[in-house]
Amino acid sequence: MTITTIGPDQSGAFAAIWIPWLRDVIGATPEAEDPAVMADPMAYYTRTGGTAFLATDDEQVIGAVAVKGLDASGFEFCKLVVTDAARGRGAGRALVEACIAYATLQGGPMLYLQSFRALDVALALYRKMGFIDIAPPAEMAILKRTQVIMAKTLADAVETVMRDSADGGRLP
């Protein structure tokens, strides 16, 4: 499995797995921001100071996530999705780790997320990775479908990210 930033020719790959997941798994419809984001996720998130990542295995896209800048509050990781076939293989964790590394290297104090109560496996992963339930910062646009807001302090992640980078670890 490989985690990379989304390339110019991969914009449609994010939407191809995220929109069906939103509709079929969550039972939600896209909100007002979603079509603009999915039209070109890299351009949308780069404008905020963020980025977008894809997880691939044998050149097949198996997951995606984006990082959105929240000004002085830090960053938010958004729209994490892993295909059914890739669940349980570490793609979700690897994508979240890429978000943590990115936000940490950008100097963000916190990394936030919005989620759903029904995603108990994902919520357990986030807690295991150090995220806690928290009130949203003023800069965060809360989606109507949001049920849970969590955050992780990134000060603790700085040492790990810097060590991994010095030891040959790579930020996608």
C-alpha positions as CSV (number, residue, x, y, z in Angstrom):
1,M,0.0,0.0,0.0
2,T,1.2,3.5,-0.9
3,I,0.0,6.9,0.4
4,T,0.6,9.8,-2.0
5,T,-0.8,13.3,-2.5
6,I,-3.5,13.5,-5.2
7,G,-2.0,14.2,-8.6
8,P,-3.7,16.4,-11.2
9,D,-5.0,13.4,-13.1
10,Q,-6.5,11.8,-10.0
11,S,-9.2,14.3,-9.0
12,G,-12.0,12.0,-9.9
13,A,-10.6,9.1,-7.9
14,F,-11.5,10.7,-4.5
15,A,-15.2,11.3,-5.5
16,A,-15.5,7.9,-7.1
17,I,-15.1,6.2,-3.7
18,W,-16.3,8.9,-1.3
19,I,-19.7,9.9,-2.7
20,P,-21.0,6.2,-3.0
21,W,-19.7,5.6,0.6
22,L,-21.6,8.7,1.9
23,R,-24.8,7.6,0.2
24,D,-24.6,3.8,0.7
25,V,-22.9,3.4,4.0
26,I,-24.0,6.6,5.9
27,G,-27.3,7.1,4.1
28,A,-26.5,10.8,3.6
29,T,-26.7,13.0,0.6
30,P,-23.9,15.4,-0.3
31,E,-24.1,18.8,1.3
32,A,-23.6,22.2,-0.4
33,E,-19.8,22.2,-0.1
34,D,-19.4,18.6,-1.3
35,P,-19.7,19.0,-5.1
36,A,-17.2,21.8,-5.2
37,V,-14.7,19.8,-3.1
38,M,-15.1,16.6,-5.1
39,A,-14.7,18.4,-8.4
40,D,-11.0,19.1,-7.6
41,P,-10.2,18.1,-4.0
42,M,-6.5,19.0,-4.2
43,A,-7.2,22.5,-5.4
44,Y,-9.9,23.0,-2.8
45,Y,-7.8,21.9,0.1
46,T,-4.6,23.5,-1.1
47,R,-6.4,26.9,-1.0
48,T,-6.9,26.4,2.8
49,G,-3.3,25.4,3.4
50,G,-4.1,21.7,3.3
51,T,-3.7,18.8,0.9
52,A,-5.4,15.5,-0.1
53,F,-4.1,12.0,-0.1
54,L,-4.9,8.7,-1.8
55,A,-4.1,5.2,-0.7
56,T,-3.4,2.8,-3.5
57,D,-2.6,-0.9,-3.7
58,D,-1.5,-2.4,-7.0
59,E,-2.4,0.9,-8.7
60,Q,-6.0,0.7,-7.4
61,V,-7.3,3.5,-5.2
62,I,-8.4,2.0,-1.9
63,G,-8.8,5.1,0.2
64,A,-8.7,8.9,0.4
65,V,-8.6,11.7,2.9
66,A,-8.1,15.5,2.9
67,V,-6.5,17.9,5.3
68,K,-8.1,21.4,5.5
69,G,-6.4,24.4,7.1
70,L,-8.3,26.1,10.0
71,D,-6.1,29.1,10.4
72,A,-4.6,29.5,13.9
73,S,-6.6,26.5,15.2
74,G,-4.7,24.0,13.2
75,F,-6.1,21.6,10.7
76,E,-9.0,19.2,10.1
77,F,-8.9,15.9,8.3
78,C,-11.9,15.5,6.1
79,K,-13.8,12.9,4.1
80,L,-11.7,9.8,5.1
81,V,-12.9,6.8,3.2
82,V,-11.5,3.3,2.6
83,T,-13.1,0.9,0.1
84,D,-14.9,-2.2,1.5
85,A,-12.2,-4.5,0.0
86,A,-9.4,-2.6,1.8
87,R,-11.0,-2.4,5.3
88,G,-9.0,-4.1,8.0
89,R,-5.7,-3.7,6.1
90,G,-4.4,-0.5,7.7
91,A,-5.3,1.9,5.0
92,G,-7.4,4.1,7.3
93,R,-4.7,4.3,9.9
94,A,-2.1,5.1,7.2
95,L,-4.2,7.9,5.8
96,V,-4.8,9.4,9.3
97,E,-1.0,9.1,10.0
98,A,-0.3,11.0,6.8
99,C,-2.7,13.7,8.0
100,I,-1.0,13.9,11.4
101,A,2.4,14.1,9.7
102,Y,1.3,16.8,7.3
103,A,-0.4,19.0,10.0
104,T,2.5,18.6,12.3
105,L,5.1,19.6,9.7
106,Q,3.0,22.6,8.9
107,G,3.1,23.7,12.5
108,G,-0.5,23.1,13.4
109,P,-1.3,22.9,17.1
110,M,-4.3,20.6,16.7
111,L,-5.8,18.2,14.2
112,Y,-9.6,18.0,14.2
113,L,-12.1,15.7,12.6
114,Q,-15.9,15.4,12.2
115,S,-17.6,12.0,12.1
116,F,-20.7,9.9,12.7
117,R,-21.6,7.9,15.8
118,A,-22.4,4.8,13.6
119,L,-18.7,4.6,12.6
120,D,-17.7,2.8,15.8
121,V,-14.6,1.1,14.3
122,A,-13.3,4.5,13.0
123,L,-14.1,6.3,16.3
124,A,-12.2,3.6,18.2
125,L,-9.2,4.0,15.9
126,Y,-9.2,7.8,16.3
127,R,-9.3,7.4,20.1
128,K,-6.5,4.8,20.0
129,M,-4.5,7.4,17.9
130,G,-4.9,10.0,20.6
131,F,-8.0,11.9,19.4
132,I,-10.5,13.1,22.1
133,D,-14.0,14.5,22.0
134,I,-13.8,18.3,21.9
135,A,-15.8,21.4,21.0
136,P,-15.1,22.7,17.5
137,P,-12.9,25.8,17.0
138,A,-14.7,28.9,15.6
139,E,-12.9,28.4,12.2
140,M,-14.5,24.9,11.6
141,A,-17.5,24.8,9.3
142,I,-19.7,22.2,11.0
143,L,-21.6,20.0,8.5
144,K,-25.2,19.2,9.1
145,R,-24.4,15.5,9.1
146,T,-21.7,15.8,11.8
147,Q,-22.4,14.0,15.1
148,V,-19.0,13.8,16.6
149,I,-16.1,16.2,16.7
150,M,-12.6,15.1,17.9
151,A,-9.1,16.5,18.0
152,K,-5.5,15.5,18.7
153,T,-2.9,17.9,20.1
154,L,0.0,17.8,17.6
155,A,2.8,18.8,20.0
156,D,3.2,15.2,21.0
157,A,3.5,14.2,17.3
158,V,6.3,16.5,16.5
159,E,9.1,14.3,17.9
160,T,7.7,11.1,16.2
161,V,7.3,12.9,12.8
162,M,10.8,14.4,12.9
163,R,12.4,11.1,14.0
164,D,10.6,9.2,11.2
165,S,11.6,11.8,8.6
166,A,15.2,11.7,9.8
167,D,15.2,7.9,9.7
168,G,14.1,7.9,6.1
169,G,10.4,8.1,6.7
170,R,8.6,10.1,4.1
171,L,5.7,12.4,4.1
172,P,3.6,11.6,1.1
